[in-house]
């Protein structure tokens, strides 16, 4: 194995270990949380970090984001941990994650040899398809912040009043999109002046939430950042009373989908109004 391959393998293992640690801290209840006795003999056996990271069928009680579709917007020079760790956290909670970017293909992290595949472009993707948008940091935000399609996408997403979460340099994209006026936000300290120039009040806190915006500072804030995303998505889902990824607005904006189903659903609703809807008369 050559030196480059060894370096890539070590980086991959480091990211996997970090993700596993994040899952362990955020996704596993302690014996006390579960009502168990704290004596070592009664303490439930904890799975290993590898088991957590490779878990294929997590406990259904942890699938708080089932039915949610989340976009992660990346650019060349992304930060590997700020991209992969939130991605892993969200997937572990049952969400579907799509990586979007300026163009299809691979983008490379600036701080490692890790690459991430872009699944869809902002130009050909509608904000209505997603329940939340995540903006990782690194050098990626500065490389995409002036792209017209990115600005249009982020502004449209903001106007939907759905969660937008940005960490480290990620808020640079929010500043360029003009959605920080009158908002309170945070970021890595060295770009705090950019937030102020965009009309935001800067706070040096791990997580700052203002309306549908979630912002964080640095990689050390990732666990709190992820939990804030999860909480806001759960609240939005509860307020709507159904998984947002399956609502009419999202369906109707996907080519070839939604129109016929919505008409059929409307007819069912009309029948329900006079008591003759499907399911109401069963068992009587």
Secondary structure, 3 states (H helix, E strand, C coil): CCHHHHHHHHHHHHHHHHHHHHHHHHHCCCCCCCCCCCCHHHCCCCCCHHHHHCCCCCCHHHCCCCCCEEEEECCCCECHHHHHHHHHHHHHCCCEEEEEECCCEEEEECCCCCEEEECEEHHHCCHHHCCEEEECCECHHHHHCCCHHHHHHHHHHHHCCCEEEEECCCHHHHHHHCCCCCCEECCCHHHHHHHHHCCCEECCCCEEEECCEEEECCHHHHHHHHHHHHHHHHHHHHHHCCCHHHCHHHHHCCCCCCHHHHHHHHHHHHHHHCCCCCCCCCCC
